[in-house]
Amino acid sequence: MEEDRNPQIKVDWGINDVRILHDAMECYISTEIDYDKHSYEKEHVEGMKKTLYSMILEFNYHRLNSD
């Protein structure tokens, strides 16, 4: 799965964009997907959602501590 990480891209998104993508991932996960055809996908998608959630938590933490 290491080969899936290259090449990486960088995007210039705000926190609202990250929240929208996190919500979209939640909708995607809640749909009926045949993970037998795409065995890697469930773990990968859930990992992506977890990363997005971590980004949101970190943003909220820094915002609360900066006030």
C-alpha positions as CSV (number, residue, x, y, z in Angstrom):
1,M,0.0,0.0,0.0
2,E,3.1,2.2,0.3
3,E,3.0,2.7,-3.5
4,D,-0.4,4.4,-3.2
5,R,1.1,7.3,-1.2
6,N,3.2,8.5,-4.1
7,P,3.0,11.0,-5.6
8,Q,1.4,13.2,-3.0
9,I,-0.5,16.4,-3.6
10,K,-0.8,19.6,-1.6
11,V,-4.0,21.6,-1.5
12,D,-4.7,25.0,-0.1
13,W,-8.0,24.4,1.7
14,G,-9.6,26.1,4.6
15,I,-11.2,24.3,7.6
16,N,-14.6,24.5,6.0
17,D,-13.4,22.6,3.0
18,V,-12.0,19.9,5.4
19,R,-15.3,19.7,7.2
20,I,-17.2,19.3,4.0
21,L,-14.9,16.5,2.8
22,H,-15.2,14.8,6.2
23,D,-19.0,14.9,5.9
24,A,-18.8,13.6,2.4
25,M,-16.6,10.7,3.6
26,E,-19.2,9.9,6.3
27,C,-21.9,9.7,3.6
28,Y,-19.7,7.6,1.4
29,I,-19.0,5.1,4.3
30,S,-22.7,4.9,5.2
31,T,-23.6,3.7,1.6
32,E,-23.8,0.1,0.6
33,I,-20.4,-0.6,-0.9
34,D,-19.2,-4.1,-2.0
35,Y,-15.9,-4.1,-0.1
36,D,-15.3,-7.7,-1.3
37,K,-14.5,-6.2,-4.8
38,H,-12.4,-3.4,-3.2
39,S,-10.9,-5.0,-0.1
40,Y,-8.4,-2.2,0.5
41,E,-11.0,0.5,0.2
42,K,-12.9,0.3,3.5
43,E,-9.7,0.6,5.6
44,H,-8.3,3.3,3.4
45,V,-11.5,5.4,3.4
46,E,-11.9,5.0,7.2
47,G,-8.3,6.1,7.6
48,M,-8.9,9.2,5.4
49,K,-11.9,10.1,7.5
50,K,-9.9,9.7,10.7
51,T,-7.2,12.0,9.4
52,L,-9.7,14.6,8.4
53,Y,-11.3,14.5,11.8
54,S,-7.9,14.9,13.4
55,M,-7.3,18.0,11.3
56,I,-10.7,19.4,12.5
57,L,-9.9,18.7,16.2
58,E,-6.4,20.2,15.9
59,F,-7.9,23.4,14.3
60,N,-10.5,23.7,17.0
61,Y,-7.9,23.2,19.7
62,H,-5.6,25.9,18.4
63,R,-8.5,28.3,17.8
64,L,-9.7,27.8,21.5
65,N,-6.2,28.3,22.8
66,S,-5.5,31.4,20.8
67,D,-8.4,33.4,22.3
